[in-house]
Amino acid sequence: MTEKLYDNDAYASKFTATVLSCEEDKKGFAVVLDKTLFFPEEGGQTPDHGTINGIDVTHVAIKDDIITHYLEAPIAAGTTVEGVIDFTHRFRNMQMHSAEHIFSGLVFKHFGFNNVGFHLSDNSATMDYDGKFTYEDALKLEKEANEIIIKGKTITAEYPSSDVLATLEYRSKKAFSGPIRIVTVEDTDICACCAPHVHNTHEIGQFKIVSFENYKSGVRVSYLAGFRALEDYEKRLSDLREISRTISAKAGEELKGVAKLSEDLGTYKFKDIELRNKYIELKIQSELKNGDTGICILPADFSSCMQFASDALKERYKGVSVVLCGDDDNGYRFYAESDTIDLTKILADIKNSMNVKGGGKSTAIQGTVMGKAEDFCKVF
Ligand SMILES: [Zn+2]
């Protein structure tokens, strides 16, 4: 069993230990020490970062109470080593995890739902509850959680005796064997937990829900707390400043600016369709010829105008209207209509002689063709 130094002192960042074993496996050099400050991947939380004798620790795992550090280089068994954990990272995890206890304690107090899935990594943090409540409910709990944070409630972690434990009502995700570590947030929550926590709620700073969704039979709440919430706020403000600069909107009027852009876009789209239709009409007029077959070849980005072009052709040609969109190098989309001949027969013929995919009925066919427009149009 590895002695867990972080159990007694969540704020220590340096320690000395002895290497009990070092074996190479798929994940690197697996080093087991007699004691460690490194919190392993456990209880939904990703492990601490840091170094042992200056060598990067790439992962920390726990199995049967033995903590294994994965290193990029070996260290001989028997060596006395100095371990250093990245306390900036550790403290952010402490802020995040303590905030989770406060919020989950409030969810349990108000709704009786349990946190049945907790995930805390460097990039995200989610809490899954086994019952449904609304986003408005969640915002009320968020406010209550922040009030508890501001009040400065103490947070303690200890291993109560089995007699004391028997009298305690505490939240727990699983049935434990062996000593149970109880984390208590004063007047707020009692929960079985193995992770390092801050000593006082005011160290958390702030708690913010960032997304809320229905999940399985309950809800999933994503959140940020402490410095990670502050860093996220700065990132969002920076994005907003960039948006403000890009759309030339005054600070605080970005939403108005986006609404105006959206309105303008709708107008331009409308004008664009008008212009395209005008172009098609002029093109058909300038290419008028004798006969019953009308053909209109359009650029590739005119595919949404094919029906309009076909209707314009039908006004001038009594037999077949053929519209192509594309170019000889990359192929065409085609659309053909006729009230006088069976187009499915023509389609069957050109499928035999050209690289054509498509379908339709006797009066209208559509599809794609690879090859020259000139060759395709000859068959009509
Ligand atoms: Zn916990």
Residues whose N, C-alpha, C, O or C-beta is under 5 A from the ligand:
A	BS01	ZN	A192 C193
